[in-house]
Amino acid sequence: MAATDEVAYVEHPLLAPSFIERRLYQIQLAGTARDGHTLVCLPTGLGKTTVSLLVTAERLSEVGGKSLLLAPTKPLVQQHADFYREALSIPDDDIVVFTGDVRPDDRAALWEDAQIVIATPQVVENDLVGGRVSLEGVTHLTFDECHRGTGDYAYVYIAERYHQDAENALVTGMSASPGGDKEDILTVCENLGLVDVTVMTEDDADVAEYTYDTEVEWERISLPEEILTIRDALNEVITDRLSKLKSLGVTRATSPDISQKQLNGIRAELQKMINADNGDGYKGMSVHAEVMKLRRAVELVETQSVESVRRYFERQRNAARSSGASKASQRLVAEPKVREAMRLAESYDELHPKFSKTRILLAETLGLGGGERVIVFTESRDTAEALTEFLSQSFDAQRFVGQGDKEGSDGMTQKEQQETLDAFRGGEFEVLVSTSVAEEGLDVPEVDLVLFYEPVPTAIRSIQRKGRTGRQTEGRVVVLMAEDTRDEAYFWISRRKESQMEDELKKLKGVAEEVEDELDDSQQRLDAFEGSTESGPTAREKRMQPGLTEFSVSDGDDATADSATDDADDDEATAAEDDTDGSDGIVATADSGDDEEVVEIVADQRELDSTIARDLSTREGVRTRLETLAVGDYVLSDRVAVERKSVSDFLDTLTGGDRSLFEQVADMSRHYSRPIVVIEGDRLYEERNVHPNAIRGALSSLAVDFGVSVLRTEDEKDTADLLEVIATREQVSAERSVRVHGEKSAKTLDEQQEYVVSSIADIGPVSARALLEHFGSVEAVMIASKEELLEVHGVGEVTADRIREVVGSDY
């Protein structure tokens, strides 16, 4: 790096002196973003976070209020917080972190005093729905990795609430890869309320001096005969199953390389048959599910490793043995050719030729090339773990995976992730083997080689991965591609989509005003959606010298140097945030005053998987509160609690999958005098192959045996409308208060015994009761021989063998 007196820094009252290096393109982007709701597009590694920080500093200085920065994962949130505390002259205690690790009541208190909040979106969504925080005083909201702002992702809801609630709103969206085409980019802008688009590409002179060429090399891998034999055996079964679907008239294709688009079309045709009460549709759906499982096995053996397909087959065997197993799973593991493929996989001593090629490339980079760090990306956690073990024989390698535990695989905690990255940055080990966790903007240091174990079919992810190299020195990217496999298809898809995105970004840059005009036209709803106060002149009106009057220069001329503030974006290990505190410490929302017409609806926090609580929280006259409810999903008064079930969930209770509904209803009816069960969705009698009288019997039992009102709704919107109407009748018309009470009743001794026995090999409650009635105790069931077990009605060879395997096998 150049000497300090040759480096120019940005000066501002809220910035730490001589910390933010002055880069003209960052100042221009910040100036534009300061003047309107702006999408900032900048290649990975060039300081998008710095742009947002400059805007935040200017907003807090000029307007005051509070700043909120959202990032998709906990490690990234912590990384941003560390950077903000270093870069700003604001006291560290005024910059707070919100993740699920912070108790809800603590967040509510911290929010009131904080000047800058850096948070995961799920936590802020929960706090908004639960009424713990208000966005009224937030004057700058940043969406990091804003390309996630689609569908039901929390960014979309938060943006709607912000534009609705904030008195002086300003939104900045940041991404290196906002979408695969123009429509994707426009969708993100519309969802987040962005009306200006500013783009810098690596072709811009101001940016080019901070980037280096990243050449992508494609290494073709030939598969050995043993792997081809396993694949061919599975493909024969796929052909057979597709022939069965062809006989149903839903496809003409029987080749195992059938596309996913064609398979989706087959599923749609089968659904039409089911809708027309054609029983063959259900059989076809089961065969279709089998084809999908087989295709996954083929993909694993072709492109990942034989070890990963071995693990996959083991999971399928376990699924086929479980209570309520699908016919597809059972047929799959019983098929002779699949069993032969399983046997071949078990006997194959090698992993995959990609493993040895990976070792060669690492040796070239770290040994012959004198490199220091390498990242290897793979789609499969099974492969990541096998690859880490393999590479550790020759290099100092560590894995980096998400937080969620999977069968046979432990995830990494946030602390473990952070410690691993810190060690990698510090040079404590040389090879990071990562799943998609580190793809996006998590601040992984620049590396000498990024190795793709397989091509990535999504432009966004491919661009993010390549952004990990070539930041400060020329980098190398190598993609391994197994010949004549799905790798090749993904290669062409990836290449086409990346080309499309590059073209779209260049077009956006060239015709920014036209795109902004289109956004203005398509977002007329934002006139009502946004707050009443304008955030200043449009960026278009002040584009000539954006931001240069606000951010001056100190310590030297325009000489540049390596930035001390490289970009910090995101990783994909998005675990759902955890709000487990059920206390009543509530911070009222802006419209939750003492107006007696405001009704309160208490929602179980686990109901955030649906849109109902979010929908209710946006309605005038409704205040939502989140708690961990012991009984029910929603509480509408001191006497009304509601248990919500989708049609699929309700039918699951009738087909041996989940028998908890009646236990839940029994608890609810003991504690609320007017319990309600809402069944959401249509086709109650058509969705599954369940006799209508069985469904009617269950409905009758709810009404007659448990005294529960059963109501039907069309969808989540209809359910939200119904809940609001009932709550209004109870709290306004009947003047009843909301009271949460009750807890799940303790199981009786009989119920506990049934629970223990039913958990053996997932045999279920019916077989458990039969076994206990026959043998008289849990102990007697456990010590019974196979022959004795077979004497019990309903227990066959498979169940008896599985019980003996679970009970008698060594741990």
Helices and strands as residue ranges (DSSP letters): G 4-6, E 9-11, H 24-34, E 38-41, H 48-62, E 66-70, H 74-87, G 92-94, E 95-98, H 104-113, E 116-119, H 121-129, E 138-144, G 146-148, H 154-165, E 171-175, H 182-192, E 196-199, H 205-208, E 214-221, H 225-247, H 260-275, H 280-303, H 306-321, H 327-334, H 336-347, H 353-362, I 363-368, E 374-377, H 381-391, E 397-400, H 414-425, E 431-434, G 436-438, E 449-452, H 459-466, E 475-482, H 486-510, H 512-522, H 526-529, G 539-542, E 552-554, E 599-604, G 605-609, H 612-617, E 622-627, E 634-635, E 640-646, H 647-652, H 660-671, E 674-680, H 692-700, I 701-705, E 709-713, H 716-728, I 729-733, H 749-758, G 760-762, H 765-775, H 778-783, H 786-790, H 797-808
